[in-house]
Amino acid sequence: MGYSPYYRLMVHQFTYLAGKIFDFYLNSSIHVALAVTSFTALTMIHLSLNIDIDLLFFVFFSTIIGYNITKYAYGLEPSGFGMNPRHSILIFTLLCLIPFLFFLFTQPVPVIILSGLMGLITFFYSWPVSRRVSGLRSITGLKIFVIAFVWSAVTIVLPVLSSEPLINMNILIEFVQRFIFVIVLTLPFDIRDIRFDTWHLGTIPQIIGIKRTRVLGVILLCFVVLAEFFKIPGTANQMFILMAISIVTGRIVMQSVVKQTQYFASFWVESIPIIWCGLEIIFYF
């Protein structure tokens, strides 16, 4: 028995609506904000810090605002308000300012100062720094390291400043691991964008080629895993999860190609910190 035209129409409309909602979820930076927030929670777990819910919400909303300003501020033309998807993202971003300001004032002064500095770096990542430099990302070879530094500072240093623990080697190791891991997560994006990035950007795939970039990603993941052995005290659960996540990440990097599926990088790659955090929470609690 075939399906009725009404049923097929309902399925089509549901699929279309679900696709629109999912695209908004990605394009409005909710997904990447969850990834950054997950990394922040991982730092709290790995360094045995208090789970600061206010800081997690602050990181979440500030990431949405920072990324959306960086991505869309230049493209918000005033044509057909309500029709252009970017307008709905603008409205969503403005609404996020309310909880952002609320959680901002729950943070200690050092966290606010560092957040402001990271916000400036994010702002000037795409916006003109001077007449000659259109943005930090345009400086040859700097793009991937700016992203890794900002992500590491936000997800490592902010929780440390908020909790004020004793500075120890584990914090430094965690920062180096996070910095390297974010570089690895950025490689599939650089491979995807090699068709569009101008050659003066000097991205890793442009300099060493796509195949060597994949191999480099796996080598860097090996350094991340090896660094875990230097933490005191180390835990078997965290080591096992890190190894599993590194294997999955390495597999994704090795499968990265120029012509990727629509959601390969924007969803699956950025889901890795979320999955990692979920596994840690299961074992943590």
C-alpha positions in Angstrom: 0.0 0.0 0.0 1.4 3.4 -1.0 1.5 6.4 1.2 -1.2 9.0 0.6 -0.3 12.4 -0.9 -1.2 14.1 2.3 1.2 11.9 4.3 4.0 12.5 1.8 3.3 16.2 2.0 3.5 16.2 5.8 6.8 14.3 5.7 8.2 16.7 3.2 7.1 19.7 5.3 8.5 18.2 8.5 11.8 17.4 6.8 12.0 20.9 5.3 11.3 22.5 8.7 13.8 20.2 10.5 16.4 21.1 8.0 15.8 24.8 8.5 16.0 24.5 12.2 19.2 22.5 12.0 20.7 25.0 9.6 19.8 27.8 12.0 21.4 25.9 14.8 24.7 25.7 12.9 24.6 29.1 11.3 23.7 31.0 14.5 26.9 29.5 16.1 25.0 27.6 18.8 26.9 24.4 17.8 30.3 26.0 18.0 29.3 27.7 21.3 28.5 24.3 22.7 31.9 23.0 21.6 33.7 25.9 23.3 31.6 25.4 26.4 32.3 21.7 26.4 36.1 22.4 26.3 35.6 24.7 29.3 33.8 22.1 31.2 36.5 19.6 30.3 39.1 21.9 31.9 37.1 22.0 35.1 37.0 18.2 35.2 40.6 17.6 34.2 42.0 20.2 36.7 39.6 19.2 39.5 38.1 22.7 39.6 34.6 23.6 40.8 32.0 23.2 38.1 31.1 26.9 37.6 27.7 27.0 35.9 27.7 30.8 35.6 31.1 30.7 33.8 29.8 28.0 31.4 26.8 30.1 30.5 29.0 33.1 30.1 31.3 31.3 27.7 28.4 29.9 25.8 26.6 33.3 25.1 29.9 35.2 24.6 30.9 32.7 21.9 27.6 33.0 20.1 27.9 36.8 20.1 31.6 36.8 19.1 31.3 34.3 16.3 28.1 35.9 14.8 29.7 39.4 14.8 32.7 38.0 13.1 30.8 36.1 10.5 27.8 38.3 9.7 28.4 41.9 10.6 29.5 42.8 7.1 26.7 41.0 5.4 23.6 42.4 7.2 22.0 44.3 4.3 18.7 46.0 5.2 16.8 44.3 2.3 13.5 42.4 3.1 13.6 42.3 6.8 12.5 39.0 8.1 13.2 37.3 4.7 17.0 37.1 4.9 18.1 34.3 7.2 20.9 36.6 8.5 18.3 38.9 10.0 16.9 36.1 12.2 20.5 35.4 13.3 21.0 39.1 14.1 17.8 39.1 16.2 19.0 35.9 18.0 22.4 37.5 18.6 20.8 40.6 20.1 18.7 38.4 22.4 21.8 36.6 23.6 23.1 39.9 24.8 20.7 39.8 27.7 21.9 36.6 29.3 25.5 37.5 28.3 25.4 40.7 30.3 23.7 38.9 33.3 26.4 36.2 33.5 29.2 38.8 32.7 28.5 40.5 36.0 28.7 37.2 37.9 32.4 36.8 36.9 35.4 38.1 38.8 37.4 41.0 37.4 40.3 38.9 36.0 37.8 36.8 34.0 36.2 40.0 32.6 39.5 41.5 31.7 40.8 38.4 29.9 37.4 38.0 28.2 37.6 41.5 26.9 41.1 40.9 25.5 39.9 37.7 23.8 36.9 39.6 22.5 39.2 42.2 20.9 41.3 39.5 19.2 38.1 37.9 17.9 36.8 41.2 16.7 40.1 42.0 14.8 40.3 38.4 13.4 38.1 39.5 10.5 37.8 43.2 10.9 40.4 45.6 9.5 43.3 46.2 11.9 44.8 48.9 9.6 44.5 50.1 6.1 47.0 47.4 5.0 45.8 44.6 7.2 42.2 43.5 6.6 42.2 41.3 9.7 44.4 39.1 11.8 43.3 36.1 9.7 44.9 37.8 6.6 48.4 37.8 8.1 50.3 35.0 6.5 50.4 31.8 8.6 48.7 33.4 11.6 45.1 32.3 11.1 45.1 28.8 12.7 47.3 29.9 15.6 44.9 32.9 16.5 42.0 30.5 16.6 43.9 27.9 18.7 45.2 30.6 21.1 41.8 32.2 21.7 40.0 28.9 22.2 42.8 27.7 24.6 42.8 31.0 26.6 39.0 31.0 26.9 38.6 27.3 27.8 41.7 26.9 30.0 42.7 30.3 31.5 39.1 31.5 32.3 38.2 28.5 34.5 41.6 28.8 36.2 41.1 32.5 36.9 37.6 31.9 38.1 38.6 29.2 40.6 42.0 30.6 41.5 43.8 27.3 42.0 47.5 26.9 42.6 49.4 27.2 39.4 50.9 23.8 38.6 52.3 21.8 35.7 49.0 20.2 34.9 47.5 23.6 33.9 50.4 24.2 31.5 50.1 20.7 30.0 46.3 21.2 29.6 46.9 24.5 27.8 49.4 22.9 25.4 47.2 20.0 24.8 44.2 22.2 24.1 46.2 24.5 21.8 47.4 21.5 19.7 44.0 19.8 19.7 42.3 22.9 18.4 44.9 23.2 15.6 44.0 19.6 14.6 40.3 20.4 14.7 40.9 23.4 12.4 42.8 21.3 9.8 39.6 19.9 8.1 38.3 23.5 7.8 41.5 24.6 6.2 41.5 21.6 3.8 37.9 22.5 2.9 38.6 26.2 2.4 41.8 25.7 0.3 39.6 26.4 -2.8 38.6 29.8 -1.5 41.5 31.0 0.7 43.9 33.3 -1.0 47.5 31.9 -1.1 48.9 34.8 1.0 47.1 33.3 4.0 49.6 30.6 4.2 47.4 27.9 5.7 48.9 24.6 6.5 47.3 22.7 3.5 48.5 25.5 1.2 52.1 25.2 2.5 52.6 21.4 2.9 49.7 20.0 0.9 46.6 18.1 1.9 48.2 14.6 2.4 51.0 15.9 4.6 48.4 18.0 6.5 46.4 14.9 7.4 49.6 13.1 8.6 50.6 16.2 10.6 47.2 16.1 12.3 47.7 12.5 13.4 51.3 13.3 14.6 50.0 16.2 16.7 47.3 14.0 18.2 50.0 11.6 19.3 51.7 14.5 21.1 48.4 15.3 22.9 48.1 11.7 24.1 51.7 11.5 25.2 51.4 14.7 27.1 48.7 13.1 29.2 51.3 10.8 30.8 53.0 13.8 32.4 50.0 14.9 34.4 50.1 14.2 38.1 48.0 12.4 39.2 46.7 11.0 36.0 43.4 9.0 35.8 42.8 5.9 33.7 39.4 7.0 32.6 40.6 10.3 31.3 43.5 8.6 29.5 41.2 6.1 27.9 38.7 8.7 26.8 41.4 10.9 25.4 42.9 8.0 23.4 39.4 7.1 22.0 38.7 10.8 21.1 42.1 11.1 19.5 41.5 8.0 17.3 38.1 9.3 16.2 39.6 12.8 15.5 42.5 11.3 13.6 40.1 9.2 11.5 38.2 12.4 10.6 41.3 14.3 9.8 42.5 11.5 7.5 39.1 11.5 5.7 39.1 15.3 5.2 39.0 16.3 1.6 38.4 19.6 -0.3 34.9 18.7 -1.5 33.4 17.7 1.8 29.8 16.9 2.6 27.7 19.9 3.8 28.0 19.1 7.5 31.3 17.3 7.7 33.3 20.1 9.3 30.6 22.5 10.5 28.8 19.7 12.5 30.8 16.5 12.9 34.3 18.1 13.5 32.8 20.6 16.0 30.9 17.8 17.7 34.1 16.2 18.9 34.5 18.5 22.0 30.8 17.9 22.8 31.1 14.1 22.6 34.4 14.3 24.6 32.7 16.3 27.4 29.7 14.0 27.4 31.9 11.0 28.0 33.9 12.7 30.7 30.7 13.7 32.5 29.4 10.1 32.4 32.6 8.9 34.2 32.9 12.1 36.3 29.5 11.6 38.0 
